[in-house]
């Protein structure tokens, strides 16, 4: 049975992580960190994923293809809602092809696109529909959800979601990003013991990460509050 392949270029995850150092509390007007990671990791995921060419799956893969191009170009409105020349948009693809791999992925794309457009509540609804068991895309989507909660002012829920993302990733690359985001949110909430716990986990478990190099200053800051 033939397979239909996409032509995305493999991504350098080390470079991705290095570019995700900014934290949500310092940048109020745009999504960063977890969302930036999710955008790139989902694209990388497509580069390695081959959909089985069964009738419905093949149609779903064909339906999502143009949206991937819009998404990669940063045209999130067109990616989400479609164009005037036949592309339906991620929202309709997700609904029409529910139960397929491409339909599942369309939920992730739709959620990230909505987040990039500042529609955080709707973004969470679609991101919650996406399922992945791997240690890259799954945690990145959770991190995106956490960032959306933060943008909605639901800081406690954001922090706990970011902790879950860090735990699910369990990696030197992704986990420290989410733990520092969670720690800063806890500080904002005056939950300083929880912040210290998040930072200390980086120091003790993710000591090979870039973030661990100056984690002591975060621990000290939260400890003396």
C-alpha positions as CSV (number, residue, x, y, z in Angstrom):
1,X,0.0,0.0,0.0
2,X,1.5,3.3,-1.1
3,X,2.4,6.0,1.4
4,X,2.0,9.7,0.9
5,X,4.9,11.7,2.2
6,X,5.3,15.4,3.1
7,X,8.5,17.2,2.3
8,X,9.2,19.2,5.5
9,X,12.8,19.7,6.3
10,X,14.1,18.1,9.6
11,X,14.6,20.6,12.4
12,X,17.5,21.2,14.7
13,X,15.8,20.8,18.1
14,X,18.9,22.2,19.9
15,X,18.5,25.4,17.9
16,X,14.7,25.4,18.7
17,X,15.4,25.1,22.4
18,X,18.0,27.8,22.3
19,X,15.6,30.2,20.8
20,X,12.9,29.6,23.4
21,X,14.6,31.3,26.3
22,X,12.1,34.2,26.8
23,X,9.4,33.7,29.4
24,X,5.8,34.6,29.3
25,X,5.9,37.1,32.2
26,X,8.4,39.2,30.4
27,X,6.5,39.3,27.0
28,X,2.9,40.1,27.5
29,X,1.8,40.7,23.9
30,X,2.8,37.5,22.2
31,X,3.1,33.8,22.9
32,X,6.5,32.4,23.3
33,X,8.4,29.5,25.0
34,X,6.0,26.6,24.9
35,X,4.0,27.9,22.0
36,X,7.2,28.6,19.9
37,X,8.4,25.1,20.7
38,X,5.0,23.6,19.7
39,X,4.9,25.4,16.4
40,X,8.3,24.1,15.4
41,X,8.0,20.7,16.9
42,X,4.6,20.0,15.2
43,X,6.3,21.0,11.9
44,X,9.2,18.6,12.7
45,X,6.7,15.9,13.6
46,X,5.2,16.1,10.1
47,X,8.7,15.7,8.6
48,X,8.9,12.2,10.0
49,X,5.2,11.1,10.0
50,X,3.8,9.1,7.0
51,X,0.1,8.7,6.8
52,X,-1.4,5.3,5.8
53,X,-2.9,5.7,2.4
54,X,-6.4,4.3,3.2
55,X,-9.2,6.2,1.5
56,X,-10.3,8.5,4.4
57,X,-6.7,9.0,5.6
58,X,-5.5,9.8,2.2
59,X,-8.2,12.4,1.7
60,X,-7.5,13.9,5.1
61,X,-3.8,14.1,4.3
62,X,-4.6,15.9,1.0
63,X,-7.0,18.2,2.8
64,X,-4.5,19.3,5.4
65,X,-1.5,19.8,3.0
66,X,-2.2,23.4,1.9
67,X,-2.9,24.4,5.5
68,X,0.6,23.2,6.4
69,X,2.0,25.5,3.9
70,X,0.0,28.5,5.2
71,X,1.0,27.5,8.7
72,X,4.7,27.3,7.9
73,X,4.5,30.8,6.2
74,X,2.8,32.3,9.3
75,X,-0.5,32.8,7.5
76,X,-2.5,31.6,10.5
77,X,-5.9,33.0,9.5
78,X,-5.8,31.3,6.1
79,X,-4.5,28.1,7.7
80,X,-7.3,28.1,10.2
81,X,-10.3,29.1,8.1
82,X,-9.3,28.2,4.6
83,X,-9.0,30.2,1.3
84,X,-11.2,30.8,-1.7
85,X,-9.5,28.2,-4.0
86,X,-10.5,25.0,-2.3
87,X,-8.6,24.7,1.0
88,X,-11.1,24.2,3.8
89,X,-9.0,25.2,6.8
90,X,-7.8,23.3,9.8
91,X,-11.1,23.6,11.7
92,X,-13.2,22.0,9.0
93,X,-10.5,19.4,8.3
94,X,-10.5,18.4,12.0
95,X,-14.3,18.1,12.1
96,X,-14.7,16.3,8.7
97,X,-11.8,13.9,9.3
98,X,-12.2,13.2,13.0
99,X,-10.7,9.8,13.8
100,X,-7.8,10.1,11.3
101,X,-4.2,10.9,12.0
102,X,-4.5,14.0,9.8
103,X,-7.7,15.1,11.6
104,X,-6.0,14.7,15.0
105,X,-3.1,16.8,13.8
106,X,-5.4,19.4,12.4
107,X,-6.7,20.0,16.0
108,X,-3.1,20.8,17.0
109,X,-2.6,23.1,14.1
110,X,-5.9,24.8,14.7
111,X,-5.1,25.3,18.4
112,X,-1.7,26.8,17.7
113,X,-3.1,29.0,15.0
114,X,-5.8,30.3,17.3
115,X,-3.2,31.0,20.0
116,X,-1.1,32.9,17.6
117,X,-4.2,35.0,16.7
118,X,-4.8,35.7,20.4
119,X,-7.9,33.5,20.7
120,X,-6.7,31.6,23.7
121,X,-10.0,30.1,24.9
122,X,-10.7,28.6,21.5
123,X,-7.1,27.5,21.2
124,X,-7.3,25.5,24.4
125,X,-10.5,23.7,23.1
126,X,-8.7,22.4,20.0
127,X,-5.4,21.7,21.7
128,X,-7.3,19.5,24.3
129,X,-8.6,17.4,21.4
130,X,-5.2,16.6,20.2
131,X,-3.6,13.4,21.4
132,X,0.1,12.3,21.2
133,X,2.0,9.9,23.4
134,X,5.5,10.9,22.4
135,X,7.9,13.0,24.5
136,X,8.2,15.9,22.1
137,X,4.9,17.0,20.5
138,X,2.7,15.9,23.4
139,X,4.5,18.0,26.0
140,X,4.9,20.9,23.6
141,X,1.1,21.0,23.2
142,X,0.6,20.9,27.0
143,X,3.1,23.7,27.3
144,X,1.1,25.7,24.7
145,X,-2.1,25.1,26.7
146,X,-0.3,26.4,29.8
147,X,0.8,29.5,28.0
148,X,-2.8,30.1,26.8
149,X,-4.1,29.9,30.4
150,X,-1.4,32.4,31.4
151,X,-2.5,34.8,28.7
152,X,-6.1,34.4,30.0
153,X,-4.9,35.4,33.5
154,X,-5.5,31.9,34.9
155,X,-2.0,31.7,36.4
156,X,-2.5,28.9,38.8
157,X,-4.0,26.6,36.1
158,X,-1.2,27.7,33.8
159,X,1.5,26.8,36.2
160,X,0.1,23.4,37.0
161,X,-0.2,22.6,33.3
162,X,3.3,23.7,32.6
163,X,4.5,21.4,35.5
164,X,2.6,18.5,33.8
165,X,4.3,19.4,30.4
166,X,7.7,19.3,32.1
167,X,7.0,15.9,33.7
168,X,5.6,14.5,30.4
169,X,8.6,15.7,28.4
170,X,11.2,14.5,31.1
171,X,14.0,15.9,29.0
172,X,17.0,18.3,29.4
173,X,15.7,20.3,26.4
174,X,12.0,20.9,27.1
175,X,11.4,20.3,30.8
176,X,13.5,23.3,32.2
177,X,11.7,25.7,29.9
178,X,8.3,24.7,31.3
179,X,9.6,24.6,34.9
180,X,11.0,28.1,34.8
181,X,7.8,29.4,33.3
182,X,5.8,27.6,36.0
183,X,8.2,29.0,38.7
184,X,7.8,32.6,37.5
185,X,4.0,32.1,37.5
186,X,4.1,30.8,41.1
187,X,6.2,33.8,42.1
188,X,3.6,36.0,40.5
189,X,1.0,34.2,42.7
190,X,3.2,34.6,45.8
191,X,3.4,30.8,45.9
192,X,7.1,31.0,46.5
193,X,7.6,27.5,47.9
194,X,6.1,26.0,44.8
195,X,8.4,28.3,42.7
196,X,11.5,27.0,44.6
197,X,10.4,23.5,44.1
198,X,10.1,24.0,40.3
199,X,13.5,25.7,40.1
200,X,15.2,23.1,42.4
201,X,14.0,20.3,40.1
202,X,16.0,22.0,37.3
203,X,19.0,22.1,39.5
204,X,18.8,18.5,40.7
205,X,17.3,16.7,37.7
206,X,18.0,18.8,34.6
207,X,21.5,19.9,35.5
208,X,22.7,19.4,32.0
209,X,20.3,22.0,30.6
210,X,21.2,25.5,29.6
211,X,18.7,26.9,32.1
212,X,20.5,25.2,35.0
213,X,23.6,27.4,34.6
214,X,22.0,30.3,36.4
215,X,19.1,28.5,38.2
216,X,20.6,29.4,41.6
217,X,19.6,33.0,41.2
218,X,16.0,32.0,40.6
219,X,16.0,29.8,43.7
220,X,17.5,32.5,45.8
221,X,15.0,35.1,44.5
222,X,12.0,32.9,45.3
223,X,13.5,31.8,48.7
224,X,13.9,35.3,50.1
225,X,10.4,36.6,49.2
